[in-house]
Amino acid sequence: MKLGVLFSGRGTNLGALIEACKDEDYPAEIAIAISNNPNAEGIAIAEAAGVPLQVINHKEFEDRDTFDAALDATLKDAGVELVCNAGFMRILTSGFVSHWHNRQLNIHPSLLPAFKGLHVHDRVLESGVRLTGATVHFVRDEMDEGPIVAQVAVPVEPDDTVETLTARVLMAEHKIYPMAIRLVAEGKARVQGERVVIQGMAESKTGPLYVPPLP
């Protein structure tokens, strides 16, 4: 399956997907990586790995519709079958989301539906919860909404700071995103209604894949 990876910043999840795709048995490859930020650190990661790269600076477009049209055209030209948001800090238009319906994934650094939106780790620490995590889901119009493919839990330690918690959750993201994409690429994760059903896994036949808390 040909992937289009969208990113805006450090590109750490892009790096994790690049590593996963090096495995000969991995059922997907990155057809193109696209950043809306010409200064994104992830650009160097893509270039170093020889991944086809395109920078589409959203600031050069008059509105969201024209930017999304350019994004859509670039993905189609690359033969992309599955769009993977990997730290892509843009709200996509309804038309774009509709066109890629059930063909676009996002990763979010919490156990959705908890802590949607920005500044997640700050809010997690302020709330006093003992578990957080990461979620991979199909994209819908609403922010951080959509059928969940996989989740991984991450413990919140008493002495955690935003920095330490961010680092621990990122490690979990790097494990779960390639795993979730594998399930979709192999046809084992399918959307039924607004739920994902995982097939061929005895422990998770009727809902999303759940990974127990990581140390």
NUTORLUM-942673 format. One record per residue: x, y, z of N, C-alpha, C in turn. Coordinates in nm, 2 decimals, always signed. Atoms other than C-alpha are relative to their C-alpha. Layout:
REM NUTORLUM-942673
npx, npy, npz, capx, capy, capz, cpx, cpy, cpz
X, Y, Z, X, Y, Z, X, Y, Z
...
This chain:
REM NUTORLUM-942673
npx, npy, npz, capx, capy, capz, cpx, cpy, cpz
+0.08, -0.12, +0.00, +0.00, +0.00, +0.00, +0.09, +0.12, +0.00
-0.08, -0.12, +0.01, +0.13, +0.34, -0.10, -0.05, +0.11, +0.10
+0.03, -0.09, -0.11, +0.14, +0.59, +0.19, +0.04, +0.14, -0.04
-0.03, -0.14, +0.01, +0.13, +0.97, +0.18, +0.01, +0.05, +0.15
-0.02, -0.04, -0.14, +0.28, +1.10, +0.51, +0.00, +0.15, +0.01
+0.01, -0.15, -0.01, +0.18, +1.46, +0.61, +0.06, +0.04, +0.14
-0.06, -0.04, -0.13, +0.39, +1.64, +0.88, +0.02, +0.15, -0.01
-0.02, -0.15, -0.02, +0.45, +1.99, +1.01, +0.13, +0.03, +0.08
-0.10, -0.03, -0.10, +0.73, +1.96, +1.26, +0.12, -0.09, +0.00
-0.12, +0.08, -0.02, +1.00, +1.73, +1.40, +0.01, -0.13, -0.09
+0.00, +0.12, +0.09, +0.89, +1.43, +1.18, +0.04, -0.13, +0.07
-0.04, +0.12, -0.07, +0.96, +1.17, +1.45, -0.09, -0.12, -0.04
+0.08, +0.11, +0.04, +0.66, +0.96, +1.35, +0.03, -0.03, -0.15
-0.05, +0.03, +0.14, +0.77, +1.00, +0.98, +0.12, -0.09, +0.01
-0.12, +0.09, -0.01, +1.10, +0.85, +1.09, -0.03, -0.14, +0.04
+0.04, +0.14, -0.05, +0.93, +0.56, +1.27, -0.06, -0.08, -0.12
+0.06, +0.06, +0.12, +0.73, +0.49, +0.95, +0.11, -0.04, -0.10
-0.11, +0.03, +0.09, +1.05, +0.51, +0.74, +0.07, -0.13, +0.04
-0.07, +0.12, -0.06, +1.21, +0.25, +0.97, -0.09, -0.12, -0.02
+0.10, +0.12, +0.02, +0.90, +0.02, +0.95, +0.00, -0.05, -0.14
+0.00, +0.04, +0.15, +0.90, +0.03, +0.57, +0.12, -0.06, -0.05
-0.12, +0.07, +0.04, +1.25, -0.10, +0.56, -0.01, -0.15, +0.01
+0.02, +0.15, -0.02, +1.13, -0.44, +0.67, -0.07, -0.05, -0.13
+0.05, +0.06, +0.13, +1.08, -0.65, +0.35, -0.15, -0.05, +0.02
+0.13, +0.06, -0.02, +0.76, -0.80, +0.51, -0.10, +0.11, +0.03
+0.10, -0.11, -0.03, +0.60, -0.46, +0.58, -0.08, +0.03, -0.12
+0.09, -0.01, +0.11, +0.29, -0.42, +0.36, -0.02, +0.14, -0.05
+0.02, -0.14, +0.05, +0.33, -0.05, +0.28, +0.14, +0.06, -0.03
-0.12, -0.08, +0.03, +0.58, +0.20, +0.14, -0.04, +0.14, -0.01
+0.03, -0.15, +0.00, +0.60, +0.58, +0.16, +0.02, +0.05, -0.14
+0.00, -0.05, +0.13, +0.51, +0.71, -0.18, +0.05, +0.15, -0.01
-0.04, -0.14, -0.01, +0.56, +1.07, -0.07, -0.02, +0.05, +0.14
+0.01, -0.07, -0.13, +0.61, +1.28, +0.24, -0.02, +0.15, -0.03
+0.04, -0.14, +0.03, +0.45, +1.63, +0.24, +0.00, +0.08, +0.13
+0.00, -0.10, -0.11, +0.52, +1.92, +0.48, -0.07, +0.13, -0.05
+0.05, -0.13, +0.03, +0.32, +2.24, +0.49, +0.09, +0.11, +0.06
-0.09, -0.09, -0.06, +0.61, +2.40, +0.68, +0.14, -0.01, -0.06
-0.13, +0.01, +0.07, +0.92, +2.48, +0.48, +0.12, -0.01, +0.10
-0.10, +0.01, -0.10, +1.12, +2.49, +0.81, -0.01, -0.12, +0.09
+0.02, +0.11, -0.08, +1.00, +2.16, +0.95, +0.13, -0.09, +0.01
-0.12, +0.09, -0.02, +1.28, +1.94, +1.10, -0.01, -0.13, -0.07
+0.02, +0.12, +0.06, +1.12, +1.64, +0.95, +0.05, -0.01, -0.15
-0.05, +0.00, +0.14, +1.23, +1.75, +0.60, +0.14, -0.07, -0.01
-0.14, +0.06, +0.01, +1.59, +1.65, +0.68, -0.01, -0.15, +0.02
+0.02, +0.14, -0.02, +1.46, +1.31, +0.80, -0.04, -0.07, -0.14
+0.04, +0.05, +0.13, +1.29, +1.25, +0.46, +0.11, +0.00, -0.10
-0.11, -0.01, +0.10, +1.58, +1.37, +0.26, +0.11, -0.10, +0.03
-0.11, +0.09, -0.03, +1.83, +1.16, +0.45, -0.04, -0.15, -0.03
+0.04, +0.13, +0.03, +1.62, +0.85, +0.39, -0.03, -0.02, -0.15
+0.03, +0.01, +0.14, +1.57, +0.93, +0.02, -0.15, -0.02, -0.03
+0.14, +0.01, +0.02, +1.19, +0.95, +0.06, -0.04, +0.11, -0.09
+0.05, -0.11, +0.08, +1.01, +1.15, -0.21, -0.07, +0.10, +0.09
+0.04, -0.11, -0.09, +0.94, +1.49, -0.05, -0.06, +0.11, -0.08
+0.06, -0.12, +0.05, +0.72, +1.78, -0.13, -0.03, +0.10, +0.11
+0.04, -0.10, -0.09, +0.69, +2.11, +0.06, -0.11, +0.08, -0.07
+0.11, -0.08, +0.05, +0.35, +2.28, +0.01, -0.03, +0.10, +0.11
+0.01, -0.10, -0.11, +0.36, +2.59, +0.22, -0.14, +0.06, +0.00
+0.14, -0.04, -0.01, +0.01, +2.67, +0.33, -0.02, +0.15, -0.01
+0.00, -0.15, +0.00, +0.10, +3.04, +0.36, +0.00, +0.06, -0.14
+0.00, -0.05, +0.13, +0.13, +3.07, -0.01, -0.13, -0.02, -0.07
+0.13, +0.02, +0.06, -0.24, +2.99, -0.07, -0.10, +0.09, +0.07
+0.09, -0.11, -0.04, -0.53, +3.23, -0.04, -0.10, -0.05, +0.11
+0.09, +0.05, -0.10, -0.75, +2.99, +0.16, +0.02, -0.15, +0.02
-0.01, +0.14, -0.02, -0.79, +2.64, +0.29, -0.03, -0.09, -0.12
+0.05, +0.08, +0.11, -0.97, +2.51, -0.01, +0.11, -0.01, -0.11
-0.10, +0.01, +0.10, -0.69, +2.60, -0.25, +0.12, -0.08, +0.05
-0.12, +0.08, -0.06, -0.42, +2.46, -0.02, -0.04, -0.15, -0.01
+0.04, +0.14, +0.00, -0.62, +2.13, +0.02, +0.00, -0.05, -0.14
+0.01, +0.05, +0.13, -0.67, +2.11, -0.35, +0.14, -0.04, -0.05
-0.14, +0.03, +0.04, -0.29, +2.13, -0.41, +0.05, -0.13, +0.08
-0.04, +0.12, -0.08, -0.24, +1.87, -0.13, -0.06, -0.12, -0.06
+0.07, +0.11, +0.06, -0.49, +1.64, -0.28, +0.06, -0.04, -0.14
-0.06, +0.03, +0.13, -0.34, +1.67, -0.63, +0.13, -0.07, +0.01
-0.14, +0.06, -0.02, +0.01, +1.59, -0.50, -0.01, -0.14, +0.05
+0.02, +0.13, -0.05, -0.11, +1.29, -0.32, -0.05, -0.10, -0.11
+0.05, +0.08, +0.11, -0.30, +1.16, -0.62, +0.11, -0.03, -0.10
-0.11, +0.02, +0.09, +0.00, +1.22, -0.85, +0.10, -0.10, +0.04
-0.09, +0.09, -0.05, +0.21, +1.01, -0.62, -0.06, -0.14, +0.01
+0.06, +0.13, -0.01, -0.04, +0.72, -0.63, -0.03, -0.04, +0.14
+0.03, +0.03, -0.14, -0.12, +0.74, -0.26, -0.13, -0.07, +0.02
+0.12, +0.08, -0.03, -0.37, +0.49, -0.13, -0.05, +0.03, +0.15
+0.04, -0.02, -0.14, -0.36, +0.58, +0.24, +0.08, +0.12, +0.05
-0.06, -0.12, -0.05, -0.29, +0.93, +0.39, +0.02, -0.02, +0.15
-0.04, +0.02, -0.15, -0.11, +0.92, +0.73, +0.04, +0.14, +0.05
-0.03, -0.12, -0.07, -0.12, +1.24, +0.93, +0.10, -0.03, +0.12
-0.10, +0.03, -0.10, +0.20, +1.24, +1.14, +0.05, +0.14, +0.06
-0.04, -0.14, -0.05, +0.21, +1.57, +1.34, -0.03, +0.10, -0.10
+0.04, -0.10, +0.11, +0.03, +1.76, +1.06, -0.10, +0.10, +0.07
+0.07, -0.10, -0.08, -0.09, +2.08, +1.22, -0.09, +0.09, -0.08
+0.10, -0.07, +0.08, -0.36, +2.18, +0.98, -0.13, -0.07, +0.01
+0.13, +0.05, +0.00, -0.73, +2.14, +1.00, -0.05, -0.01, -0.15
+0.03, +0.02, +0.14, -0.84, +1.99, +0.67, -0.15, +0.03, -0.03
+0.14, -0.03, +0.04, -1.15, +2.09, +0.48, -0.09, -0.12, -0.01
+0.09, +0.11, +0.01, -1.46, +1.88, +0.47, +0.01, -0.08, -0.14
-0.01, +0.06, +0.13, -1.41, +1.82, +0.10, +0.12, -0.10, -0.01
-0.12, +0.09, +0.00, -1.06, +1.68, +0.15, -0.03, -0.13, +0.08
+0.03, +0.11, -0.09, -1.17, +1.46, +0.44, -0.10, -0.10, -0.06
+0.10, +0.09, +0.07, -1.47, +1.33, +0.24, +0.07, -0.08, -0.11
-0.06, +0.07, +0.11, -1.25, +1.25, -0.06, +0.08, -0.12, +0.05
-0.09, +0.11, -0.06, -1.01, +1.04, +0.16, -0.07, -0.07, +0.11
+0.08, +0.07, -0.10, -1.29, +0.89, +0.37, +0.05, -0.14, +0.02
-0.05, +0.14, -0.03, -1.16, +0.57, +0.54, +0.13, -0.03, -0.07
-0.13, +0.02, +0.06, -0.83, +0.63, +0.36, +0.10, +0.10, +0.06
-0.08, -0.09, -0.06, -0.68, +0.87, +0.60, +0.01, -0.03, +0.15
-0.02, +0.03, -0.14, -0.53, +0.80, +0.95, +0.06, +0.12, +0.07
-0.07, -0.10, -0.08, -0.42, +1.03, +1.23, +0.05, -0.06, +0.13
-0.05, +0.05, -0.13, -0.22, +0.97, +1.54, -0.01, +0.12, +0.10
+0.03, -0.11, -0.10, -0.31, +1.17, +1.86, +0.06, -0.05, +0.13
-0.07, +0.04, -0.12, -0.11, +1.17, +2.19, -0.09, -0.01, +0.12
+0.08, +0.02, -0.12, -0.39, +1.07, +2.42, -0.08, -0.13, -0.02
+0.10, +0.11, +0.02, -0.64, +0.79, +2.48, -0.13, +0.06, -0.04
+0.13, -0.05, +0.05, -0.92, +0.93, +2.27, -0.12, -0.08, +0.05
+0.04, -0.14, +0.02, -1.19, +1.05, +2.33, +0.05, +0.10, +0.10
-0.05, -0.09, -0.10, -1.00, +1.20, +2.62, +0.10, +0.09, -0.06
-0.10, -0.09, +0.03, -0.79, +1.51, +2.58, +0.02, +0.03, -0.15
-0.02, -0.04, +0.14, -0.86, +1.61, +2.22, +0.06, +0.14, -0.01
-0.06, -0.13, +0.02, -0.69, +1.91, +2.07, +0.14, +0.02, +0.04
-0.14, -0.04, -0.02, -0.37, +2.09, +2.16, +0.04, +0.00, +0.15
-0.05, -0.01, -0.13, -0.15, +2.11, +2.47, -0.05, -0.12, +0.09
+0.06, +0.12, -0.06, -0.25, +1.75, +2.56, +0.08, -0.03, +0.13
-0.07, +0.04, -0.12, +0.03, +1.67, +2.80, -0.01, +0.09, +0.12
+0.03, -0.10, -0.11, -0.02, +1.99, +3.00, -0.13, -0.04, +0.07
+0.13, +0.03, -0.05, -0.38, +1.90, +3.04, -0.01, -0.13, +0.08
+0.00, +0.13, -0.07, -0.31, +1.54, +3.13, +0.06, +0.02, +0.14
-0.07, -0.02, -0.13, -0.07, +1.65, +3.41, -0.09, +0.08, +0.10
+0.09, -0.08, -0.09, -0.32, +1.91, +3.54, -0.12, -0.08, +0.05
+0.12, +0.08, -0.04, -0.60, +1.65, +3.55, +0.03, -0.10, +0.11
-0.04, +0.10, -0.10, -0.41, +1.41, +3.77, -0.03, -0.15, -0.04
+0.03, +0.14, +0.04, -0.50, +1.10, +3.56, +0.13, -0.08, +0.01
-0.12, +0.09, -0.01, -0.27, +0.80, +3.60, +0.04, -0.07, -0.13
-0.03, +0.06, +0.13, -0.29, +0.67, +3.24, -0.03, +0.10, -0.11
+0.02, -0.07, +0.13, -0.25, +0.85, +2.91, +0.04, -0.10, -0.11
-0.04, +0.09, +0.10, -0.14, +0.71, +2.58, +0.00, +0.07, -0.14
+0.00, -0.05, +0.14, -0.17, +0.74, +2.20, -0.11, -0.08, -0.07
+0.11, +0.06, +0.08, -0.45, +0.67, +1.95, +0.02, +0.02, -0.14
+0.01, -0.01, +0.15, -0.46, +0.59, +1.58, -0.14, -0.01, -0.04
+0.14, +0.00, +0.04, -0.79, +0.67, +1.42, -0.01, +0.04, -0.15
+0.04, -0.06, +0.13, -0.95, +0.73, +1.08, -0.05, +0.14, +0.02
+0.03, -0.15, -0.01, -1.00, +1.10, +1.01, -0.15, +0.02, -0.04
+0.13, -0.05, +0.02, -1.34, +1.26, +1.03, +0.00, +0.16, +0.00
+0.00, -0.15, +0.00, -1.45, +1.63, +1.00, +0.04, +0.06, +0.13
-0.02, -0.06, -0.13, -1.44, +1.69, +1.37, +0.14, -0.03, +0.04
-0.13, +0.02, -0.04, -1.10, +1.73, +1.53, +0.02, -0.12, +0.09
-0.04, +0.12, -0.08, -0.95, +1.41, +1.67, -0.12, -0.09, +0.02
+0.11, +0.09, +0.00, -1.27, +1.22, +1.59, +0.02, -0.10, -0.11
+0.00, +0.10, +0.11, -1.31, +0.90, +1.39, +0.02, -0.14, +0.06
-0.02, +0.14, -0.05, -1.31, +0.52, +1.42, +0.14, -0.03, +0.04
-0.13, +0.03, -0.06, -1.02, +0.40, +1.64, +0.05, -0.13, -0.05
-0.07, +0.12, +0.05, -0.78, +0.15, +1.49, +0.08, -0.06, +0.11
-0.09, +0.06, -0.10, -0.54, +0.11, +1.78, +0.03, +0.11, +0.11
-0.03, -0.08, -0.11, -0.46, +0.25, +2.12, +0.11, -0.07, +0.08
-0.10, +0.05, -0.10, -0.16, +0.22, +2.36, +0.00, +0.08, +0.12
+0.00, -0.07, -0.12, -0.16, +0.31, +2.72, +0.14, +0.03, +0.05
-0.13, -0.04, -0.06, +0.13, +0.50, +2.89, -0.03, +0.05, +0.14
+0.02, -0.05, -0.14, +0.15, +0.55, +3.27, +0.05, +0.14, +0.01
-0.05, -0.14, -0.04, +0.18, +0.90, +3.41, +0.06, -0.02, +0.13
-0.08, +0.02, -0.12, +0.45, +0.90, +3.67, -0.02, +0.13, +0.09
+0.02, -0.11, -0.09, +0.42, +1.12, +3.99, +0.09, +0.12, -0.03
-0.10, -0.11, +0.02, +0.73, +1.32, +3.90, +0.01, +0.04, -0.15
-0.01, -0.03, +0.14, +0.65, +1.36, +3.53, -0.01, +0.15, -0.02
+0.01, -0.13, +0.05, +0.70, +1.69, +3.36, -0.06, -0.01, -0.14
+0.05, +0.00, +0.14, +0.55, +1.79, +3.02, +0.11, -0.07, -0.09
-0.11, +0.06, +0.08, +0.89, +1.70, +2.87, +0.02, -0.15, +0.01
-0.02, +0.14, -0.02, +0.93, +1.36, +3.02, -0.12, -0.08, -0.05
+0.12, +0.07, +0.05, +0.57, +1.26, +2.95, -0.01, +0.01, -0.15
-0.01, -0.01, +0.15, +0.60, +1.39, +2.59, +0.09, -0.11, -0.06
-0.09, +0.10, +0.05, +0.90, +1.17, +2.54, -0.05, -0.14, +0.01
+0.05, +0.14, -0.02, +0.74, +0.86, +2.68, -0.12, -0.03, -0.09
+0.11, +0.03, +0.09, +0.42, +0.90, +2.48, +0.05, -0.01, -0.15
-0.06, +0.01, +0.14, +0.63, +0.96, +2.16, +0.05, -0.14, -0.03
-0.05, +0.13, +0.02, +0.80, +0.63, +2.21, -0.12, -0.10, -0.03
+0.12, +0.08, +0.02, +0.45, +0.47, +2.23, -0.05, +0.02, -0.14
+0.05, -0.03, +0.14, +0.34, +0.65, +1.91, +0.08, -0.07, -0.11
-0.08, +0.06, +0.10, +0.64, +0.52, +1.72, -0.02, -0.15, -0.01
+0.03, +0.15, +0.00, +0.54, +0.16, +1.81, -0.14, -0.02, -0.06
+0.14, +0.03, +0.04, +0.16, +0.19, +1.75, -0.03, +0.04, -0.14
+0.04, -0.05, +0.14, +0.15, +0.39, +1.42, +0.04, -0.10, -0.10
-0.03, +0.10, +0.10, +0.34, +0.14, +1.21, -0.09, -0.13, +0.02
+0.08, +0.12, -0.03, +0.14, -0.14, +1.38, -0.14, +0.02, -0.06
+0.13, -0.03, +0.05, -0.19, +0.03, +1.29, -0.01, +0.00, -0.15
-0.01, -0.01, +0.15, -0.09, +0.10, +0.93, +0.01, -0.14, -0.05
-0.01, +0.14, +0.05, +0.01, -0.27, +0.89, -0.14, -0.06, +0.00
+0.13, +0.06, +0.00, -0.34, -0.37, +1.00, -0.09, +0.05, -0.11
+0.08, -0.05, +0.11, -0.50, -0.14, +0.75, +0.05, -0.05, -0.13
-0.05, +0.04, +0.13, -0.27, -0.23, +0.47, -0.02, -0.15, -0.03
+0.02, +0.14, +0.02, -0.32, -0.60, +0.52, -0.15, -0.03, +0.00
+0.15, +0.02, +0.01, -0.70, -0.55, +0.52, -0.06, -0.06, +0.13
+0.05, +0.06, -0.12, -0.73, -0.67, +0.88, -0.08, +0.10, +0.09
+0.08, -0.10, -0.07, -0.87, -0.34, +1.01, -0.09, +0.07, -0.10
+0.10, -0.05, +0.09, -1.19, -0.24, +0.85, -0.11, +0.08, +0.08
+0.10, -0.09, -0.07, -1.45, +0.03, +0.93, -0.13, -0.06, -0.03
+0.14, +0.04, +0.01, -1.80, -0.10, +0.99, -0.08, +0.10, +0.08
+0.08, -0.11, -0.07, -2.04, +0.19, +1.06, +0.11, +0.10, +0.04
-0.11, -0.09, -0.05, -1.82, +0.41, +1.28, +0.08, -0.07, +0.10
-0.09, +0.07, -0.08, -1.63, +0.14, +1.44, +0.10, -0.08, -0.09
-0.10, +0.08, +0.07, -1.31, -0.05, +1.34, -0.01, -0.14, +0.05
+0.00, +0.14, -0.04, -1.32, -0.43, +1.34, +0.13, -0.05, -0.04
-0.13, +0.06, +0.03, -0.99, -0.61, +1.36, -0.02, -0.15, -0.02
+0.02, +0.14, +0.03, -0.99, -0.95, +1.19, +0.13, -0.07, +0.01
-0.12, +0.09, +0.00, -0.75, -1.24, +1.24, +0.08, +0.02, +0.13
-0.07, -0.02, -0.13, -0.65, -1.14, +1.60, -0.10, -0.04, +0.11
+0.10, +0.06, -0.10, -0.82, -1.35, +1.87, -0.03, +0.09, +0.11
+0.03, -0.09, -0.12, -0.78, -1.09, +2.14, -0.07, +0.13, -0.04
+0.06, -0.13, +0.03, -0.94, -0.81, +1.94, -0.08, -0.01, -0.13
+0.08, +0.03, +0.12, -1.20, -0.93, +1.70, -0.11, +0.10, -0.03
+0.11, -0.08, +0.02, -1.47, -0.68, +1.76, +0.02, +0.15, +0.03
-0.03, -0.14, -0.02, -1.30, -0.35, +1.83, +0.15, +0.03, -0.03
-0.14, -0.04, +0.03, -0.97, -0.16, +1.80, +0.10, -0.08, +0.08
-0.12, +0.07, -0.07, -0.63, -0.31, +1.89, +0.03, +0.09, +0.12
-0.04, -0.07, -0.12, -0.54, -0.22, +2.24, +0.14, -0.06, +0.05
-0.13, +0.04, -0.05, -0.18, -0.24, +2.36, +0.01, +0.04, +0.15
-0.01, -0.03, -0.14, -0.13, -0.27, +2.74, +0.10, +0.11, +0.03
-0.09, -0.11, -0.04, +0.06, +0.01, +2.93, +0.15, -0.04, -0.03
-0.14, +0.02, +0.02, +0.42, +0.05, +2.82, +0.08, +0.05, +0.12
-0.08, -0.05, -0.12, +0.69, +0.09, +3.09, +0.06, +0.14, -0.03
